[in-house]
Amino acid sequence: MRPKYPSDVTAAFLELEGQSQLAGHPIVLRPRAAAGAQALSEAVLTELVETMFFASMATEEGRLNPVGIVFTRSPADFESEGPAWDLVRFGSAVPFDVEHVANLASACAWPRSFLSVVPHDGTLVVAGIATPHSRQSFDIDQLVRVVVPKPGVVAVYRGEWEVVRYERGALRTWMPKHRPQLDSIERTVFGEHARPIVRHVRNYLLRMVEAMVELGRGGLLAILGPGEGLPQLFREDGNPFDTEVKRLDPALCLGTAILEIADAHRTYPPDEPRQAPGMAPAARAPDRPLPSPDRVHRLLDLIVRLTTVDGAVVMSHTLDVLAFGAKLPPPKGIISEIFAATPDQRMDASWSLDARGTRHRAAAAFVAGYPERIAFIVSQDGLAATFQEIEGKVVYWPL
């Protein structure tokens, strides 16, 4: 196998993120910071990665300093209605090269702040030092960041989530190349014919997982397949309905709330009606107010709290929260093997379910035989992962 080089990070990032499908799309989400993230091209990302890689090994007064940069189309992109940044702007732009990045690294104080890199007159420059602030728990930041935590290591982030890392001649990532369950959920929430948008549903799911980790109580989110509900989960193959499950009536409609927030921030081409994709014309009355971001944050926080109750939080494929405290039924058959995904995308068959607790067993049983289901699990020691069935294999995928 040929060695991997820093420039290969670009191809891996674009493949995993679908960035090439988003670039130039006529529908743009505000805040402008999210739109700024779309301006990133393959050539720009390669320059960012390679410059940062060599800057990681450059010394300033004999010292190595970890540093990170955040890319935007313009310094004005930091002035947004959503997740906000403080920007200390330089009076004149500084060239974005190894020497200047190394020189500014100690002033940047990564990970608390980042060098702001923007295009200017056909080249890249450092426009200032940017610090994120005023973040609520579930704010979604779409800006691309490139960080070098130590010499010879470079990682590319979408917002606060690491997508791909180059270290010791290899590419490492915890994000699956093939994400059929997550892609299916997004299509179901936004409509089968909905155009791609920047603010993905998966970001909200990962934010919930992060909040579960921070809460330190562990938990399990079990997302059903298309068209499935509680009856299909508990009564199929004679499984008795769990009388202890705490059903919600009506369900908490997280998917609808996310869709309405996204719809409120879209700009549409002149010939396209302003209507949420995948929703019937009568699904929302014209005078019904759209949910505020604060309302969505409170809904997400409530869901995270529900995961602390023994059992699983059960969600539909459209992200309606149907129940919590659910004891999931056993698998339809014997689960012979559990495969663990490795950082380089291999499947390791040596992962054993025997040493795991009831939460892991329940998550594995939930997806076994159901390739469109997905379970997000957080253990009390803070480890987070998904269980999925991929090509007939039950796969444990660490996050």
C-alpha positions in Angstrom: 0.0 0.0 0.0 1.4 3.4 -1.0 2.1 5.8 1.9 -0.4 8.5 2.6 0.6 12.2 2.4 -1.0 15.3 3.8 -2.7 16.1 0.5 -4.6 12.9 0.7 -6.5 14.4 3.6 -8.3 16.6 1.1 -9.7 13.6 -0.8 -10.8 11.8 2.3 -12.5 14.9 3.7 -14.4 15.6 0.5 -15.5 12.0 0.2 -16.7 11.7 3.8 -18.4 15.1 4.0 -19.9 15.3 0.5 -18.5 18.8 0.2 -18.3 18.6 -3.6 -22.1 18.1 -3.7 -22.7 21.2 -1.6 -20.4 23.5 -3.4 -22.2 26.0 -5.6 -25.7 24.8 -4.6 -28.4 27.4 -5.1 -30.0 26.9 -1.7 -27.9 28.5 1.0 -28.5 28.3 4.7 -27.9 31.3 7.0 -26.0 32.2 9.1 -23.4 33.5 6.8 -20.7 31.4 8.6 -22.4 28.3 7.2 -22.4 29.8 3.7 -18.8 30.7 4.0 -17.9 27.1 4.7 -19.3 26.2 1.2 -16.7 28.3 -0.5 -14.0 25.8 0.3 -12.5 24.2 -2.8 -10.3 21.2 -3.2 -7.3 23.4 -4.0 -7.9 25.6 -1.0 -8.3 22.8 1.4 -5.1 21.1 0.1 -3.2 24.4 0.6 -4.6 24.7 4.1 -3.6 21.1 5.0 -0.1 21.2 3.6 0.7 24.6 5.0 -0.5 23.5 8.5 1.3 20.2 8.3 4.7 21.9 7.7 3.9 24.6 10.3 3.4 21.9 12.9 7.1 21.1 12.7 8.3 24.7 12.6 9.7 26.2 15.8 9.4 29.7 17.1 12.2 30.6 19.5 13.0 26.9 19.7 9.5 26.0 20.7 6.8 23.9 19.0 3.3 25.4 19.3 0.1 23.6 18.5 -2.2 25.8 16.4 -5.5 25.8 14.5 -7.0 27.8 11.7 -10.6 28.4 10.8 -11.5 29.1 7.1 -14.1 31.6 6.0 -14.9 33.3 2.7 -14.7 36.7 4.4 -14.1 38.1 7.9 -17.7 39.2 7.8 -18.8 35.6 8.0 -18.0 35.6 11.7 -20.8 38.2 12.2 -23.7 35.8 12.0 -27.1 35.3 13.7 -26.1 31.8 14.9 -23.0 30.6 16.6 -20.9 33.7 17.0 -17.2 34.5 17.0 -15.1 37.3 18.4 -12.6 38.4 15.7 -9.5 40.4 16.5 -8.8 41.8 13.0 -5.3 42.6 11.8 -4.8 46.1 10.3 -3.1 44.5 7.3 -3.4 40.9 6.2 -0.6 38.5 7.0 0.5 35.9 4.4 -0.7 32.4 5.1 2.6 30.5 5.1 4.6 28.2 7.4 6.7 31.1 8.8 3.8 33.3 9.7 1.6 30.6 11.1 4.5 29.4 13.4 5.1 33.0 14.5 1.5 33.6 15.4 0.8 30.2 17.0 1.6 31.3 20.6 -0.8 34.3 20.3 -3.5 32.1 18.9 -3.8 29.9 22.0 -5.5 27.0 20.3 -7.9 25.3 21.1 -9.5 28.4 22.7 -8.9 30.5 19.5 -7.9 30.1 15.9 -6.1 32.0 13.2 -8.7 33.3 10.7 -7.8 32.4 7.2 -9.6 34.0 4.2 -8.9 34.4 0.4 -7.6 37.7 -0.7 -6.5 38.7 -4.2 -6.1 35.1 -5.4 -4.2 33.9 -2.3 -4.8 33.0 1.3 -4.1 35.3 4.2 -4.5 35.4 7.9 -7.0 38.1 8.7 -6.9 37.9 12.5 -7.5 35.7 15.6 -11.0 34.3 16.0 -12.5 33.0 19.2 -15.9 31.2 19.4 -18.3 32.6 22.0 -22.0 32.7 23.0 -22.5 29.0 22.2 -25.5 27.1 23.4 -25.3 23.4 23.8 -26.7 22.5 20.5 -25.4 25.3 18.2 -24.1 23.9 15.0 -21.0 25.4 13.6 -20.2 24.5 10.0 -16.9 26.3 9.5 -14.0 24.1 8.4 -11.0 24.1 10.8 -7.6 22.6 10.3 -5.5 22.0 13.5 -2.1 20.6 14.2 -2.0 19.4 17.8 1.5 18.1 17.6 4.4 17.8 15.0 3.4 15.8 11.9 -0.2 15.5 12.8 -3.0 17.4 11.0 -6.7 17.1 11.5 -9.6 18.6 9.5 -12.8 19.5 11.3 -16.3 20.4 10.2 -17.3 22.7 13.0 -16.2 21.0 16.3 -16.3 17.5 14.8 -13.1 15.9 13.6 -13.6 14.4 10.2 -10.2 13.1 9.1 -6.7 13.1 10.6 -3.2 12.4 9.1 -0.8 10.9 11.6 2.3 8.6 11.2 1.8 8.3 7.5 -1.8 7.1 7.7 -5.3 8.6 7.4 -7.6 8.0 10.4 -11.2 8.8 10.8 -14.1 7.7 13.0 -16.7 8.7 10.4 -18.0 5.9 8.2 -17.5 6.2 4.5 -20.9 4.6 4.0 -23.6 6.1 6.2 -26.8 4.6 4.7 -28.8 4.9 7.9 -27.9 8.6 8.5 -28.4 9.5 4.9 -31.8 7.7 4.9 -32.9 9.6 8.1 -31.9 12.9 6.4 -33.9 12.1 3.3 -36.9 11.1 5.3 -36.8 14.3 7.4 -36.1 16.7 4.5 -38.0 14.8 1.8 -36.8 12.3 -0.8 -36.4 15.0 -3.3 -35.0 17.7 -1.0 -31.8 19.4 -2.2 -28.7 19.0 0.0 -28.3 21.6 2.8 -25.3 22.5 4.9 -26.8 22.0 8.4 -27.2 18.2 8.5 -29.5 16.2 10.8 -26.5 14.1 11.8 -24.9 17.2 13.4 -27.9 17.4 15.8 -27.7 13.7 16.6 -23.9 14.0 17.3 -24.6 17.0 19.5 -27.0 15.0 21.5 -24.4 12.2 21.9 -21.8 14.8 23.0 -24.3 16.2 25.6 -24.9 12.6 26.8 -21.1 12.2 27.3 -20.9 15.4 29.2 -23.8 14.4 31.4 -21.9 11.3 32.5 -24.9 9.1 32.9 -24.7 7.0 29.8 -27.7 6.4 27.5 -29.1 4.8 24.4 -30.9 6.4 21.4 -32.6 3.8 19.2 -33.8 5.0 15.8 -36.3 2.8 14.0 -36.3 2.2 10.3 -38.6 3.9 7.8 -42.3 3.3 8.5 -41.6 1.5 11.8 -43.2 2.5 15.1 -43.6 1.1 18.6 -45.9 -1.8 17.5 -43.4 -3.0 15.0 -40.6 -2.9 17.6 -42.4 -4.8 20.4 -44.9 -7.0 18.7 -43.1 -8.4 15.7 -42.4 -12.1 15.9 -44.5 -12.4 19.1 -42.4 -10.0 21.2 -44.6 -8.7 24.0 -45.1 -5.0 24.3 -43.0 -3.6 27.1 -45.5 -2.4 29.7 -42.7 -0.4 31.4 -42.0 1.7 28.3 -42.9 5.3 28.8 -44.7 6.3 25.7 -45.1 10.0 24.7 -48.4 11.2 23.4 -48.0 13.2 21.3 -44.5 12.4 20.2 -41.8 15.0 20.5 -41.3 16.0 16.8 -37.6 16.8 16.7 -37.3 16.2 12.9 -40.1 18.6 12.1 -38.6 21.3 14.4 -35.2 21.0 12.7 -36.8 21.1 9.2 -38.8 24.2 10.1 -35.6 25.9 11.5 -33.8 25.0 8.2 -36.7 26.2 6.1 -36.8 29.6 7.9 -33.1 30.2 7.0 -33.2 29.2 3.4 -33.0 31.4 0.4 -34.9 30.1 -2.6 -34.5 30.6 -6.4 -37.2 32.9 -7.7 -39.1 30.1 -9.4 -39.2 27.8 -6.4 -42.1 27.9 -3.9 -41.2 28.6 -0.3 -42.3 25.3 1.2 -40.5 22.8 3.3 -39.5 19.7 1.2 -41.2 16.5 2.0 -44.1 18.1 3.8 -47.7 18.3 2.6 -49.0 21.8 1.8 -51.4 21.6 4.8 -48.7 20.3 7.2 -48.1 23.7 8.7 -50.6 26.5 8.8 -49.4 29.8 7.3 -49.8 31.7 10.6 -48.2 29.1 12.7 -44.9 30.5 14.1 -41.7 28.8 13.3 -39.8 27.4 16.3 -37.0 29.5 17.6 -33.5 28.0 18.0 -34.0 28.3 21.8 -37.0 26.0 21.5 -35.1 23.4 19.6 -32.3 23.6 22.1 -34.7 22.9 24.9 -36.2 20.0 23.0 -32.7 18.5 22.4 -31.8 19.0 26.1 -35.0 17.2 27.2 -34.2 14.2 24.9 -30.7 14.0 26.4 -32.2 14.0 29.9 -34.6 11.2 28.9 -31.6 9.0 28.0 -30.6 9.0 31.7 -33.7 6.9 32.6 -32.9 3.1 32.4 -33.8 1.8 29.0 -33.7 3.3 25.5 -35.1 6.5 24.0 -36.9 5.3 20.9 -37.2 7.6 17.9 -38.9 7.1 14.5 -37.0 7.5 11.2 -38.4 11.0 11.0 -36.8 11.7 14.5 -40.1 11.8 16.4 -39.4 10.7 20.0 -41.9 8.0 20.6 -40.9 6.6 24.0 -38.2 6.5 26.7 -37.2 4.0 29.4 -37.8 1.2 26.9 -36.4 -2.3 27.3 -35.6 -3.3 23.8 -36.7 -6.8 22.6 -34.0 -9.5 22.1 -32.6 -10.2 18.6 -34.4 -12.4 16.2 -31.5 -14.9 16.1 -28.1 -15.5 17.6 -25.6 -12.7 17.0 -22.5 -14.7 16.1 -20.0 -11.8 15.7 -19.7 -8.1 16.4 -17.3 -6.2 14.2 -15.6 -3.1 15.4 -14.7 -0.3 13.0 -11.1 0.8 13.2 -9.9 4.4 12.5 -8.6 3.3 9.1 -12.1 2.0 8.1 -11.3 -1.7 8.6 -13.7 -4.1 10.3 -12.1 -5.9 13.3 -13.9 -9.2 14.2 -12.2 -9.5 17.6 -14.6 -7.2 19.4 -16.5 -9.1 22.0 -20.0 -8.4 23.3 -19.5 -10.8 26.2 -17.6 -8.3 28.3 -20.2 -5.5 27.7 -23.2 -4.5 29.7 -26.9 -4.7 29.0 -26.9 -1.4 27.1 -24.5 -2.7 24.5 -26.4 -5.9 24.2 -29.6 -4.1 23.7 -28.2 -1.8 21.0 -26.7 -4.8 19.1 -30.0 -6.7 19.3 -31.9 -3.6 18.1 -30.0 -3.4 14.8 -29.4 -7.1 14.1 -31.4 -8.0 11.1 -32.5 -4.4 10.5 -30.1 -2.6 8.2 -32.0 0.7 8.3 -32.0 1.1 12.0 -29.2 2.8 14.0 -28.4 3.0 17.7 -26.3 5.7 19.4 -24.9 4.5 22.7 -22.9 6.2 25.4 -21.5 4.2 28.3 -21.0 5.6 31.8 -17.3 5.8 31.3 -17.9 8.3 28.4 -17.3 6.1 25.4 -19.7 6.9 22.6 -20.4 4.7 19.5 -23.1 3.6 17.0 -24.4 0.1 16.4 -25.4 -0.5 12.7 -25.9 -3.4 10.5 -23.6 -3.0 7.4 -23.6 -5.6 4.7 -25.1 -8.2 7.0 -22.6 -7.5 9.8 -23.4 -5.9 13.2 -20.9 -3.1 13.5 -19.8 -1.2 16.6 -18.5 2.2 15.3 -16.8 4.4 17.9 -17.4 8.1 17.7 
